[in-house]
Amino acid sequence: MTEPETGTNPAMFGVAPRTRKQMLTKCIWIVIWFLYLTGPIGDLAEGGLSPADEALGWAGLLTFIGVYFALLFRHMTHRPLPDGLVRAAVLFIVALAVLLSWEIGPNWLVLFTFACVSVGVTQPFRVSRWAIPALTGTLVLIGLRYPHVQVYLFAYALPCLLSGFAMVGVQHMVRTMQELRAARQEVARLAANEERLRLARDLHDLLGHSLSLITLKSELAGRMLPGTPDAAAQQVADIERVSRQALVDVREAVTGYRRPRLAVELAGARAALRTAAITADIDPALEQEHRGLSADGEGALAWALREAVTNVVRHSGADRCELLLTEEWEADERRYLRLSVVDDGTGPPRGGGHDGNGLSGLRERLALADGRLETGAARSGRGFALHAYVPLGAPPLTDTAGHVTDHSASGT
């Protein structure tokens, strides 16, 4: 399972916390809303209540906060309480909100907002769609017994209603995120299975015929060996030739499997930049096929993309990274494909000696593909720019009618 995307999901919605920092983030998102309790706390702090109401207020408020926090924390950390206990806790919160707002004063009507939130977070929509309006109606009915605040009831009722249904929307979003994450993992699993099947098919096609021929010739040589040693020796020579060819085929196949692909590295670059909370501006050309790009050239560009994005994530301190892929004609009349990775980070080190082992190795890889590497400060004056060039094959010719003409075709 991949790491949570904390850069785009700071509240860790739909993700179980794995570290203390993530656990603290969950707690903060619950506790921060306790600022709305300034009204009840102010009533208790002013000391204008009777001893019985003050005792009821302190005991009720602390109990309300404790039950509310435990209920939401267990739910948000994906360790929910049993359904029966959840329903009992929600009913207890609602009962406290009714009791305290009825007995002590209108400032305690704000507790209904927390009650609606607890319903929206923990209950299914078939329950919350009527429970939230019912709680809002109860708030209004209790508020009507306080004549001096009747005109301000909307200031209590509207947040109560909206907060409850907002939490319903958040829970729907959380479920959607969980389903998408599960779907992405399933797609990755299916892709891995498909790749294993492709590898099995390729190995069968490569080795099945060769191994069958080797077995057949080995049996034939064994039968020939006593009477016709020369013919047996010929069969052994054929076995050696077939086995050597099979070894060459396997090596070529493995080389193809191990060669990086631009599309694969682009997916990895997206994930790396997203995890590092770096905004990625990706040229759509990176996702397209390019005629004339050789396998070695594509492999060299894929290595360049991997190395460049790794450096951006680890060393640049950038907030934004731009990935571009363009075709260019050089002075030698050759057509090149240029990969550009530009960030807005700290830029190259002073003194110009910014080629480490990674970039030095990348220069060698590009040179083997008849390409080159250019690095330096970005044109904006801030950040680092890497440009990798690989040659493209000759483009197809077109006649005056716009038809493609094959270079290999002979004219008359």
Beta strands, then each sheet from edge to edge (+ up, - down):
strand 1: 279-282
strand 2: 320-329
strand 3: 335-343
strand 4: 372-377
strand 5: 384-391
strand 6: 397-398
strand 7: 404-405
sheet 1: 1+ 2+ 3- 5+ 4-
sheet 2: 6+ 7-
end
